Amino acid sequence: MGQAGGPTAVTNASLFGFVEEALLGCEVYGVINGLQGLAEDRLVPLPASTVKRHRRMREMPGAWLGAGRWPTREEDFEGYAINLKNRGIRSLALIGGNGTMWACLRLEHAARRIGAELSVIGIPKTVDNDLAETDHAPGFGSAARFVATAVRDVSKDLESMRNFEAVRVLETMGRNVGWLAMSGGYLRKRPEDPPHLIYVPEREFVQDEFLKEVKETHEAYGYAVAVVSEGLQGRARSDPGDHVKSPLLGGVSRELAQLVSEELGLSARGELLGMVQRSYSLAVSQRDREEAWLLGGEAARLMRAGVSGVMLGLERRSSSRYEVKIRHVPLERVAGAERPFPEYWLRAPDALVPEEFREWLEPLVGEDLSAYPANLSEQETSW
Amino acid sequence: MGQAGGPTAVTNASLFGFVEEALLGCEVYGVINGLQGLAEDRLVPLPASTVKRHRRMREMPGAWLGAGRWPTREEDFEGYAINLKNRGIRSLALIGGNGTMWACLRLEHAARRIGAELSVIGIPKTVDNDLAETDHAPGFGSAARFVATAVRDVSKDLESMRNFEAVRVLETMGRNVGWLAMSGGYLRKRPEDPPHLIYVPEREFVQDEFLKEVKETHEAYGYAVAVVSEGLQGRARSDPGDHVKSPLLGGVSRELAQLVSEELGLSARGELLGMVQRSYSLAVSQRDREEAWLLGGEAARLMRAGVSGVMLGLERRSSSRYEVKIRHVPLERVAGAERPFPEYWLRAPDALVPEEFREWLEPLVGEDLSAYPANLSEQETSW
């Protein structure tokens, strides 16, 4: 069992879900720091006693075994497979995103080439929600819960301060996809509610239109909140195994706030919602955590049954009530593939946050969230 | 009733606590946007029906009446007093920080000069916790709860990613005081736990020492988390009524991260915890909200009793169990005064987060917070 890529608030639920199930019939080892641990043969035994003693770590954000990024080339995987073979390890589950699924596939092929028996299973994890062939992936629901509530609350704060600050540009994660940015509008109810504007990588970003929209919003409501994806500009689609070389993302919000100040003469603040959005324990969606746990356990069962070469995915069984079944997706179909925010939602007439998207998101972000009406103003004194 | 300055997650609890009590014997008006509303005579009636209909706004972050900053000079206050006198308003309560308390005092004096009967009461509010003459102020506990948990969670995330990212510099609010930055260490238990370093405005910041400490921490643990106050550098102490002219704060974390990258060659990320720390509804401390409510109600009772010229403060009655009583503090003693993080805690031998400070903070941040042990590593496999 290994964890790879950037962690989420529920990655460890998948880890413990897997390990506790796997221990029923196997000896289990943990790979330290994902692909790096495979490259350097750094594994630790995870006997039942250790797992039991640390069971509360399943609620800890981050990755208990260490995750992270590691530069890996196609030709490195045979070495990884040899390391595992030399230890007598027959199956590997990796928790990760589409880069990790690509690595799972390469590793399975490499093992076959060197004549090692190795079954490989991928457990999905991403806050960006860019994994193909699954309705959503663990980690996203909790991140979306944070983003939805943080955008609402920071907007309320700005609405109160609009005699001092005019514009806030809030930046979510989402390297190439707009799922999290769109989630920033989840608690919006009426056109005048913030966030007033959302910009995602799936739509072309036109600077002049952005400025025009901010200006009009500010004129209409006295303040403006825009949500943007970190991947808005540039959209450098690197190779899936190649995140390592790209610089730390983040910063488009500050650039845009500066643009607003300079071009519109409005006081503007750009803020990254930052690493807290993928790790914040107080914003975990319980359903997200449960699904992470379930997918971990299912991976262990599949492994014992000798299945290999699949990623687990989630599929909704019904559109009327929330119920999911677990799918087995061939790694080929997810490795390096991407899942943008759907075109049909982007084109929906209720534009900013399509009602269908809101309904889709509702069970994932969890309960006890409510929108608030507007601040009191002179216009409202006739109530 | 007016709200002034930057809002908090519980400012509206004070507002409703006040209004519901005041309505028992008075007609109540809301001042729109704090000092601006006083300057421009923008008031709205708050009859019981309106207040009842919007009662759930007491849990909303931000300021229901609008708050914000407004440039005010000594000579403006007579005009404010005349506006209130012309409306027949006899008492004013303002929720705010030390700048607001200064305005309350000036307004009371101005009213006396023009022969108006005006009693003025200040209700404390600050996330920085820099108000003098009170054990703490509403807003701080919730902000501290956010900071403590966010620092822990973002640190866990980094610990998982240390093969890719080495250093995070996390920036809290605190223009001139280090209360929130120190709260970032609340959930730290052992020397090896993050945050490893905390820098506050009360201590001289020496760049070379900072670099040395980051380097040593990284060598010891493979990663380093530093928490810094936004007011770390510059410490420009402007006049209390003069926040309006100062630029939006924030940014020292990015400067320091860049310094770490350049001087130590380590991958470093600077992140502002941002506006979410003073507004995040999911991190509200219930005790903080209750105290905000209670102080609002007490202000209304005092007002009906004809008291004027005081700010309400909180005083701990016992060091063994948490119990506070409400104090009446002459506005002179808080107007423009500041309350730094205490020197005796900064000098404590258990340095980074003094145990006494932790005990002081515990009842304020609320319950259900726990620290997590470290991530698993090869060294720990001998368990």
Interface residues (C-beta under 8 A of the other chain):
Chain A: Q3 G6 P7 A9 G30 I32 N33 Q36 R42 V44 P45 S49 T50 R53 H54 R56 M57 M60 P61 G62 A63 W64 L65 G66 A67 G68 R69 W70 T149 A150 R152 D153 V154 K156 D157 L158 E159 S160 M161 R162 N163 F164 E165 R168 V244 L248 G250 S267 R269 E271 L272 L273 G274 M275 V276 R278 S279 Y280 S281 L282 A283 Y372 P373 N375 L376 S377 E378 E380 T381 W383
Chain B: Q3 G6 P7 A9 G30 I32 N33 Q36 R42 V44 P45 S49 T50 R53 H54 R56 M57 M60 P61 G62 A63 W64 L65 G66 A67 G68 R69 W70 T149 A150 R152 D153 V154 K156 D157 L158 E159 S160 M161 R162 N163 F164 E165 R168 V244 L248 S267 R269 E271 L272 L273 G274 M275 V276 R278 S279 Y280 S281 L282 A283 Y372 P373 N375 L376 S377 E378 E380 T381 W383
